[in-house]
Amino acid sequence: MYQAGLVLEGGGMKGVYTAGVLDFFLEKDIMLSSVYGVSAGACHMCSYASKQKGRARDVSVDYLEDKMYCSARSLILTGDLFNVDVGYHLIPDYLNPFDHEAFHQYQGKIYSVVTNIVTGMPEYLRIRDLKQDIDAIRASASLPLMARTVEIDGKLYLDGGIADPIPIAKSILDGNRKNVVILTKEEGYVRKPTDKASLALIKARYKKYPKIYELMAERHKSYHATMDYLYRQVENGQAYVIRPKHASKVGRIEKNKENLLELYRTGYEEAKAHYETLMEYLGKESDYNG
């Protein structure tokens, strides 16, 4: 296991790119000692830790036609665009079982990044047992307006990407001198300000939690500040970035299976292209344990 951080950006269904990268990592047995997953990245890191190659891809594409999995119907009836019972219970428990025993054999540390809607601060919830900690994964992927808030130990949470979309600073603070960062936004991506209509809905929906409105209103600025920080870390050797070279056809909420599979293959192939330089980056024998 390489003593390094693995930082996984969110991005909704664009996260299938990350699934492709992680499947290549599994094929080459590239296991890192600390993983920080945001939103879709939090979901996909679970199959990485359990070494279930192909599972994150299959979960992303196999249930698109099920109206109770991801649909306006689910949002209206349950308050969640992605149905909680299907996504966090039926699929991992029965349809595409999660390997809990293999997960427990992973010797690193795994964190799900969430946003505390009262304080507006990111929190990094340690995942030790997926059956017990599944709500921490769900919270990280709970988009504003598209999901209910998730209560854990008396605290209310939403999507981790609101407060910390790319938790490279946290990984470095935790002592990781080397970090592999997988982004879902293509090279040259510029985040636009949240549109006024969405901000008005957010202000009304979360009027008791003004920090959410403040974060969403400033999200484009904080995202680009984070990217500036990330590339400074690339320059000083504390980060290695894998990201799409080009924009894909996949939207945040995508129903086209072929578009998703194409992006998955892109992630796999681009990770493959990075392999030699990534190994050089990680490769000091003294940094490898096991």
C-alpha atoms as one frame of an Amber mdcrd trajectory, in Angstrom:
protein
   0.000   0.000   0.000   1.380   3.373  -1.037   1.539   5.941   1.752  -0.354
   8.674  -0.067  -3.720  10.382  -0.170  -6.347   9.679  -2.809  -8.705  12.615
  -3.333 -11.889  12.018  -5.352 -13.936  14.950  -6.630 -17.701  14.655  -7.049
 -19.636  15.609 -10.163 -22.826  13.578 -10.222 -22.915  11.023 -13.027 -19.641
  12.420 -14.351 -18.151  10.422 -11.491 -18.208   7.382 -13.777 -14.900   8.786
 -15.075 -13.517   8.228 -11.566 -14.893   4.682 -11.633 -12.823   4.022 -14.752
  -9.660   5.425 -13.183 -10.157   3.425  -9.991 -10.777   0.212 -11.908  -7.414
   0.665 -13.620  -5.870   1.250 -10.183  -7.413  -2.005  -8.970  -6.112  -3.851
 -12.014  -2.596  -2.651 -11.200  -3.064  -3.041  -7.428  -2.491   0.663  -6.801
  -3.845   0.999  -3.282  -3.353   4.273  -1.411  -3.398   4.643   2.349  -5.941
   7.476   2.755  -9.017   8.134   0.637 -11.164  11.276   0.713 -14.369  10.960
  -1.322 -16.771  13.755  -2.189 -20.316  13.019  -3.376 -20.040  10.559  -6.297
 -16.393  10.136  -5.335 -17.511   8.949  -1.905 -19.773   6.348  -3.504 -17.090
   5.040  -5.843 -14.347   4.870  -3.215 -16.276   2.108  -1.443 -15.928  -0.339
  -4.347 -12.268   0.673  -4.654 -11.590  -0.178  -1.006 -13.397  -3.523  -1.356
 -11.470  -4.210  -4.589 -14.644  -4.892  -6.563 -13.469  -3.976 -10.046 -16.366
  -3.021 -12.308 -18.887  -2.611  -9.509 -18.902   1.209  -9.463 -19.404   1.218
 -13.242 -22.257  -1.273 -13.063 -24.041   0.565 -10.269 -23.780   3.751 -12.350
 -25.380   2.311 -15.478 -27.431  -0.812 -14.699 -30.479   0.799 -13.060 -31.048
   3.884 -15.202 -34.419   2.673 -16.480 -35.792   2.036 -13.000 -38.040   5.011
 -12.274 -37.613   4.526  -8.549 -33.817   4.667  -8.760 -33.244   8.130 -10.204
 -36.251  10.109 -11.384 -38.547  13.054 -10.840 -41.030  10.516  -9.477 -38.586
   9.511  -6.749 -37.903  13.171  -5.952 -41.616  13.941  -5.611 -42.504  10.836
  -3.612 -39.451  10.589  -1.362 -37.656  13.933  -1.451 -34.591  12.315  -3.041
 -33.787  12.267  -6.749 -31.758   9.109  -6.105 -34.045   6.824  -4.151 -32.462
   6.017  -0.789 -33.965   2.544  -0.401 -32.804   1.508  -3.874 -29.401   3.190
  -3.925 -28.242   2.523  -0.393 -30.012  -0.697   0.522 -31.507  -2.717  -2.359
 -28.465  -2.408  -4.642 -25.614  -2.955  -2.130 -27.508  -5.594  -0.141 -29.120
  -7.619  -2.959 -28.779  -6.509  -6.589 -25.032  -5.858  -6.693 -23.808  -6.934
  -3.257 -21.066  -4.988  -1.583 -18.209  -7.136  -0.252 -18.048  -6.057   3.388
 -15.443  -8.658   4.281 -13.052  -7.375   1.605 -13.724  -3.796   2.705 -12.667
  -4.669   6.255  -9.372  -5.996   4.918  -8.446  -2.591   3.482  -5.724  -1.274
   5.780  -5.988   2.402   4.946  -8.316   5.148   6.149 -11.439   6.244   4.294
 -13.274   9.530   4.741 -16.593  10.731   3.377 -16.653  14.518   2.971 -19.893
  16.186   4.059 -21.153  19.729   4.642 -22.607  20.652   8.027 -25.600  22.807
   7.060 -25.607  24.696  10.371 -21.939  25.705  10.461 -21.316  25.623   6.714
 -18.069  23.781   7.403 -16.840  20.566   5.826 -16.528  17.490   8.001 -14.603
  14.341   7.190 -16.443  11.300   8.496 -14.335   8.164   8.900 -15.858   5.103
   7.227 -15.031   1.946   9.167 -18.021  -0.270   8.414 -20.225   0.441   5.428
 -23.338  -1.099   6.968 -23.047   1.200   9.974 -21.653   4.220   8.132 -23.726
   4.152   4.936 -25.500   7.399   5.887 -22.149   9.209   5.754 -21.832   8.180
   2.107 -25.423   9.179   1.446 -24.893  12.569   3.109 -21.863  13.302   0.940
 -23.962  12.699  -2.183 -27.086  14.599  -1.071 -27.337  17.509  -3.496 -29.132
  20.672  -2.373 -32.765  20.731  -3.584 -32.316  17.200  -4.988 -32.113  15.325
  -1.685 -33.196  15.487   1.914 -30.711  16.510   4.553 -29.126  13.568   6.365
 -28.946  13.465  10.146 -25.962  11.739  11.759 -25.382  11.922  15.515 -27.746
  14.882  15.792 -26.052  16.906  13.026 -27.557  17.743   9.632 -25.516  17.292
   6.473 -25.637  17.796   2.720 -23.278  17.219  -0.199 -19.600  17.526   0.717
 -18.838  19.408  -2.487 -20.655  22.481  -1.185 -17.971  23.171   1.425 -14.919
  21.253   0.148 -15.170  19.965  -3.430 -11.530  18.852  -3.633 -10.205  18.072
  -0.137  -6.508  18.216  -1.014  -5.774  20.620   1.864  -7.304  18.188   4.356
  -5.243  15.314   3.004  -2.037  17.327   3.303  -3.010  18.477   6.797  -3.450
  14.805   7.729   0.192  14.235   6.837   0.002  12.912   3.282   3.098  14.240
   1.527   1.969  12.731  -1.769  -1.559  12.834  -3.126  -3.314  11.532  -6.212
  -6.280  13.728  -7.125  -8.942  12.492  -9.536 -11.066  15.278 -10.971 -14.248
  14.898 -13.010 -14.099  18.343 -14.619 -12.139  18.551 -17.846  -8.996  20.584
 -18.425  -9.880  24.256 -18.850 -13.170  23.911 -16.959 -14.502  27.159 -15.487
 -17.226  26.910 -12.861 -19.977  29.444 -13.456 -21.843  31.213 -10.651 -24.977
  29.459  -9.420 -27.910  30.896 -11.354 -30.261  33.314  -9.615 -33.299  31.050
  -9.845 -31.477  28.201  -8.091 -30.143  30.559  -5.441 -33.668  31.827  -4.776
 -34.891  28.251  -4.300 -31.971  27.445  -2.033 -32.575  30.561   0.048 -36.221
  29.575   0.512 -35.615  25.860   1.093 -32.809  26.361   3.621 -33.914  29.634
   5.206 -33.069  28.234   8.657 -29.577  27.403   7.426 -28.215  30.558   5.731
 -24.716  29.104   5.449 -25.908  26.890   2.602 -27.072  29.902   0.605 -23.793
  31.712   1.303 -21.718  28.747   0.195 -23.707  28.230  -2.997 -23.565  31.929
  -3.851 -19.772  31.923  -3.545 -19.207  28.383  -4.801 -17.595  29.355  -8.100
 -15.046  31.543  -6.310 -14.132  28.961  -3.692 -13.848  26.262  -6.372 -11.332
  28.238  -8.374  -9.402  29.159  -5.230  -9.200  25.451  -4.442  -7.960  24.715
  -7.965  -5.270  27.383  -7.625  -4.153  25.775  -4.367  -4.203  22.300  -5.946
  -1.918  23.250  -8.807   0.512  24.915  -6.429   0.720  21.525  -4.733   1.336
  19.889  -8.110   4.260  22.250  -8.615   5.789  21.428  -5.232   5.300  17.689
  -5.621   2.500  17.158  -3.137  -0.175  16.377  -5.711  -0.583  14.426  -8.932
  -3.744  15.121 -10.943  -5.713  12.857 -13.271  -8.615  14.564 -15.013 -10.496
  14.337 -18.336  -8.661  15.928 -21.218 -11.888  16.919 -22.926 -15.494  17.652
 -22.045 -17.791  14.634 -22.206 -21.411  14.195 -23.265 -22.367  13.260 -19.710
 -24.391  15.662 -17.598 -24.614  15.679 -13.799 -27.846  13.685 -14.110 -27.351
  11.396 -17.108 -29.645   8.680 -18.476 -27.754   7.707 -21.630 -25.969   4.438
 -20.902 -23.589   4.654 -23.872 -22.467   8.149 -22.879 -21.727   6.890 -19.389
 -19.835   3.836 -20.592 -17.811   6.005 -22.976 -16.793   8.266 -20.087 -15.954
   5.228 -17.955 -13.684   3.918 -20.714 -12.108   7.357 -21.000 -11.258   7.295
 -17.295  -9.746   3.836 -17.603  -7.668   4.704 -20.683  -6.467   8.037 -19.339
  -5.408   6.379 -16.087  -3.541   3.827 -18.195  -1.766   6.666 -20.026  -0.729
   8.132 -16.659   0.577   4.815 -15.335   4.328   5.232 -15.822   4.505   8.823
 -14.588   2.175   8.011 -11.699   4.438   5.147 -10.651   7.422   7.481 -10.815
   5.545   9.891  -8.583   4.555   7.243  -6.048   7.512   5.021  -6.627  10.080
   5.590  -3.894  10.415   2.197  -2.299  10.540   3.786   1.150   7.067   5.199
   0.570   5.553   1.789  -0.090   4.269  -0.505   2.604   3.171  -3.974   1.543
